[in-house]
Amino acid sequence: TICYSHTTTSRAILKDCGENSCYRKSRRHPPKMVLGRGCGCPPGDDYLEVKCCTSPDKCNY
């Protein structure tokens, strides 16, 4: 699966991930901002919302 990959300080690149999922991590509370994207599906918590997807490629836009 091809996923977008970046943190708050790096620009987005496309990464070919071994696992079949991508994630998009954002703040749950205002200001709602995307904090990162990448491979896999890490757990979220009270402050972070993590949306995971498995297809198509670049699904974590």
Residue pairs with C-beta under 8 A, 6 or more apart in sequence:
1 16
1 17
1 19
1 20
1 21
1 22
1 39
1 54
1 55
1 57
1 59
2 14
2 15
2 16
2 17
2 57
2 58
3 14
3 15
3 17
3 22
3 23
3 37
3 38
3 39
3 57
3 58
3 59
3 60
4 12
4 13
4 14
4 15
4 22
4 37
4 38
4 58
4 60
4 61
5 12
5 13
5 14
5 15
5 37
5 38
5 39
6 12
6 13
6 36
6 37
6 38
7 35
7 36
8 35
8 36
12 37
14 58
15 38
15 39
17 39
17 40
18 39
19 39
19 40
20 54
20 55
21 39
21 40
21 41
21 52
21 53
21 54
22 37
22 38
22 39
22 40
22 52
22 53
22 54
22 58
22 59
22 60
23 37
23 38
23 39
23 40
23 41
23 42
23 50
23 51
23 52
23 53
23 60
24 34
24 36
24 37
24 50
24 51
24 53
24 60
24 61
25 34
25 35
25 36
25 37
25 42
25 44
25 48
25 49
25 50
26 32
26 33
26 34
26 35
26 48
26 49
26 51
27 33
27 35
27 47
27 48
27 49
28 46
28 47
28 48
28 49
29 47
35 48
37 60
38 60
41 50
41 52
42 50
43 50
44 50
51 60
52 60
53 59
53 60
